[in-house]
């Protein structure tokens, strides 16, 4: 079963950049990673003009595109659950989850401003760690392990320790 860890923060907090860097770091350590991203507002769209978009717009319930290096799946589904999707990637080492603030998996709170740091109080359960690049953030006051947002190896080490990997 893959270890699941989330990265939660408000818009422009650095979540995507951190997850992308962690994918590279964890791949170098020999892990296989999947990413699940929450699109809470339904903004994701298939690329305009592609065959798969034409099929979706024509009313197909599912479109599966197979290419030499991967599969892309689009499936219409009301209120898909994160838990249901995670089971499809249980064969991997880790699933990094971006967003899904209200789900119960362990999360690292990510923020770049004092306003964004309110994510710490917004998460239930509370985060297992925080990652920020704020120079003036008082790490001593934080009740959680705290990391510089750019310390990708340190965050990867924490994730390995948290799950008892390696």
N, C-alpha and C positions, 0 to 999 in steps of 0.2 A: 504494500500500500504506500502510495506517495505521501510524503510529508507536505502538509499544506500550511502556508504562511502568507498572511496578508500584509499589504502596504496601504495604509489608509491615510488620507489627507484631503484637504480641499483643493480645488482647481489651482493649477500652477504651483503646487507645493514641491514638485520634484519627484513625484512617484514614478512616472514613466522612465525618467532618466536613471533613477536608482535601480529600478527593476532591470532595465537594459544592461546596466553595468554589472549587476549581480548575475545575470544570465551568463555573461562572458566569463566572470570570475568562477562561477560554479562549474561551467563547462570545462574550464582549464583544470579544475580539481577532479574531473571525471564524472560529474553528475549529469543526468538527463533531466531537463526542465520543461514544464509546460507553463503557460501563463493564461489565466482567466481574467478578463477585464470587464468590469461592470459598466454598462452603458445605460445608466439610470434614466436618462432622458430620451433614449431611442434615437440618438443622432447618427449612429452608424449607418452607412449606406454602401451598397455595392457600387463599384466603379461604373460610372455612366458609360453606356455604349457597349459593354461587354455582353457576351452571350448569356452568362449566368444572370446578369441583371435583367436581361430581356425575359428570361424564364421566370424569374421572381415576379417581375412586373406583370407577366401574363397570368399569374395566379398559381404557379407551382407551389405545392406545400413544402417541398424540399428540393434543393439543387446540390448535387455533389459534383465537384470538379476535381478530376484526377489529373495530375501532371507527373512528370518523371521524378520530381523531388517532394511531392506532398499531395495532400488532400485538403480541399476547402469545402466545408459543409455549411449550407444555409438551410435552416429548417424553421418553418413557422410554428410557433408554440406559444400558448398563453402562459404567462408567468413561469418561465422555466426556472427550475431550482438549481442553485449552485451545487448542492449535494449530489443531485442526479448527474450533473456534468462531471463532477470530480471522479466519479467511479470509472468513467471512460479512460482516465489517465492514471489509474492506480499502478500501472506497470512502470511508471517513471519514478525517479528519485524524489523530485520536488514539484509541487504546483505552487507557483507564485500567483497570488490573487491581488489584483489591483482594484481598489474600491471595496464594494460590499461592506460598508461600515457597520451595518446592523447584524451581519452574520456572526456566528459564535467562534469561528476559527481564530487562532492566535494572530495578532497583528502588531506590526511596527508602525507607530505614528510618525508621519513625515510632514515637516513644515519648514517654512523659510521666513515667516514673519510672526510677530507676537500675536496678531489676529488669527493666523492659521494654527497657532499652538493650542487654540481652544479645542482642537481635535482630541487632545488628551482626555478632556472631560467628556467629550461626546461619545467616546467608544465604550461599549458595554459588551463583553467584559473589558476592563482596562487593558491598555496595550502592554505587550511584554517588553517593549523597548521603544526608544524614540531616536529619530535621525533628523538632524537639522544642520544648517550651515550658518546659523545665527551666531555672530561673534559674541554678542552680549547675553546669550541665553545662559542662565545660571544652572549648569549641569549638577551642581551640588544639591540644589533644591529638588531636583527630579527624583521621584521615587522609583525610577526604572533605569535599567542600563541605558546609557545615552551614547550616541555615536555621531561623529561629524558626518554629514550627509555624503561627503566625498571619500570617506574611509571605507571603500568597498571591501577590501580584504578583512577589515575588522568586523564589518557587518556579516560577511560570509562566515567568519570564524564563529561569531555569536550564533548564527543559524545552525551551524554544525553542532555546536555544544548543546543548544536548546533541544535538538532532536536526538542527540547522542550519536550522530553520524561519525563515520571514520573512527 
